[in-house]
């Protein structure tokens, strides 16, 4: 997560990948994309979503493909600017909305703060942009 919620530095997170690992990640996405496969990547926080969108953008710049069907799984903390990028790239988020139902208040109160917490799993913002998305549930 890029922003420090509620002045609580112990909850500030960084993207999972260092720049070196990010380059490997982009190469893997690129080779999978070049082979014609659909790519679906799990990303929950906005920093992770930035990394995924960066990799998707690089793969598409190298090899444009109109029906790539790239997806971001969970997409919980997608910001408005990231939704705009998803729309421009043709990326489809798959929102994990039950997470919000069961733990949304805890994310808001402990990790995110009220402003960011109000934007968890932004389905309405995706609809307003005409973004095609899906809803999923991780369950056994």
C-alpha positions as CSV (number, residue, x, y, z in Angstrom):
1,X,0.0,0.0,0.0
2,X,1.4,3.4,-1.0
3,X,-0.3,5.5,1.6
4,X,0.3,5.5,5.3
5,X,-3.2,5.0,6.8
6,X,-4.2,7.0,9.8
7,X,-0.6,7.9,10.7
8,X,0.1,4.3,11.8
9,X,3.5,3.5,10.3
10,X,3.4,-0.1,11.5
11,X,0.7,-0.8,8.9
12,X,2.5,0.8,5.9
13,X,3.3,-1.8,3.4
14,X,5.5,-1.8,0.3
15,X,5.2,-3.5,-3.0
16,X,6.3,-7.1,-2.8
17,X,8.9,-6.8,-5.5
18,X,12.3,-5.1,-5.6
19,X,13.3,-3.6,-8.9
20,X,15.4,-6.6,-9.9
21,X,12.5,-9.1,-9.1
22,X,10.1,-6.8,-10.9
23,X,12.2,-7.2,-14.1
24,X,12.0,-11.0,-13.7
25,X,8.3,-10.7,-13.2
26,X,7.8,-8.6,-16.3
27,X,9.9,-11.1,-18.4
28,X,7.7,-14.0,-17.1
29,X,4.5,-12.1,-17.9
30,X,5.9,-11.2,-21.3
31,X,6.9,-14.8,-22.2
32,X,3.5,-16.1,-21.1
33,X,1.8,-13.4,-23.0
34,X,3.9,-14.1,-26.1
35,X,2.8,-17.7,-25.9
36,X,-0.8,-16.6,-26.2
37,X,-2.0,-17.4,-22.6
38,X,-4.3,-15.4,-20.5
39,X,-2.6,-14.0,-17.4
40,X,-4.4,-13.6,-14.1
41,X,-2.3,-12.1,-11.3
42,X,-3.2,-11.8,-7.6
43,X,-2.8,-8.3,-6.3
44,X,-4.6,-6.9,-3.3
45,X,-2.9,-3.6,-2.3
46,X,-2.5,-0.6,-4.6
47,X,1.3,-0.9,-4.7
48,X,1.0,-4.5,-5.9
49,X,-1.6,-3.5,-8.4
50,X,0.8,-0.8,-9.7
51,X,3.4,-3.6,-10.3
52,X,0.9,-5.8,-12.1
53,X,-0.3,-3.0,-14.3
54,X,3.3,-2.0,-15.1
55,X,4.0,-5.6,-16.2
56,X,0.9,-5.8,-18.3
57,X,1.7,-2.5,-19.9
58,X,5.2,-3.7,-20.8
59,X,3.9,-7.0,-22.2
60,X,1.4,-5.3,-24.4
61,X,3.9,-2.7,-25.6
62,X,6.2,-5.5,-26.7
63,X,3.5,-7.6,-28.2
64,X,0.0,-6.0,-28.7
65,X,-2.8,-8.5,-28.6
66,X,-6.4,-7.2,-28.8
67,X,-7.9,-10.2,-26.9
68,X,-5.3,-10.7,-24.1
69,X,-7.9,-10.9,-21.3
70,X,-5.4,-9.9,-18.6
71,X,-6.9,-10.0,-15.1
72,X,-6.1,-8.7,-11.6
73,X,-7.4,-11.1,-8.9
74,X,-8.7,-9.5,-5.7
75,X,-8.0,-5.9,-6.7
76,X,-9.2,-4.9,-3.3
77,X,-7.5,-1.5,-3.0
78,X,-7.7,-0.4,-6.6
79,X,-7.4,3.4,-6.9
80,X,-9.3,5.4,-9.4
81,X,-6.2,6.1,-11.5
82,X,-5.6,2.3,-11.6
83,X,-9.1,1.7,-12.8
84,X,-8.4,4.3,-15.6
85,X,-5.3,2.3,-16.5
86,X,-7.2,-1.0,-16.5
87,X,-9.8,0.5,-18.8
88,X,-7.1,1.8,-21.2
89,X,-5.2,-1.5,-21.2
90,X,-8.3,-3.7,-21.3
91,X,-7.5,-5.3,-18.0
92,X,-10.4,-6.9,-16.1
93,X,-10.4,-6.9,-12.2
94,X,-11.9,-9.8,-10.4
95,X,-13.1,-8.4,-7.0
96,X,-13.2,-10.5,-3.9
97,X,-16.2,-8.9,-2.4
98,X,-16.8,-11.3,0.5
99,X,-13.6,-10.1,1.9
100,X,-15.2,-6.7,2.3
101,X,-18.3,-8.1,3.9
102,X,-16.5,-10.2,6.5
103,X,-13.4,-8.0,7.2
104,X,-14.1,-4.6,5.6
105,X,-14.6,-2.8,8.9
106,X,-11.4,-4.1,10.3
107,X,-9.4,-3.1,7.2
108,X,-11.0,0.4,7.5
109,X,-10.4,0.8,11.2
110,X,-7.0,-0.9,11.6
111,X,-5.2,-0.8,8.2
112,X,-6.6,1.8,5.8
113,X,-8.4,4.6,7.6
114,X,-11.9,5.8,6.6
115,X,-11.1,7.5,3.3
116,X,-9.3,4.5,1.8
117,X,-11.5,2.0,3.6
118,X,-14.6,3.5,1.8
119,X,-13.0,2.5,-1.5
120,X,-12.4,-1.2,-0.9
121,X,-13.4,-3.3,-4.0
122,X,-14.6,-0.3,-6.1
123,X,-17.2,-2.0,-8.2
124,X,-19.3,1.1,-8.6
125,X,-16.3,3.0,-9.9
126,X,-15.5,0.2,-12.3
127,X,-19.2,0.2,-13.6
128,X,-19.0,4.0,-14.1
129,X,-16.0,3.5,-16.3
130,X,-17.5,0.7,-18.3
131,X,-14.9,-1.8,-17.1
132,X,-15.7,-5.4,-17.5
133,X,-15.1,-7.2,-14.2
134,X,-15.9,-10.4,-12.3
135,X,-16.6,-11.2,-8.7
136,X,-15.1,-14.2,-7.0
137,X,-14.9,-16.0,-3.7
138,X,-11.9,-17.8,-2.2
139,X,-13.4,-20.7,-0.3
140,X,-13.1,-24.4,0.3
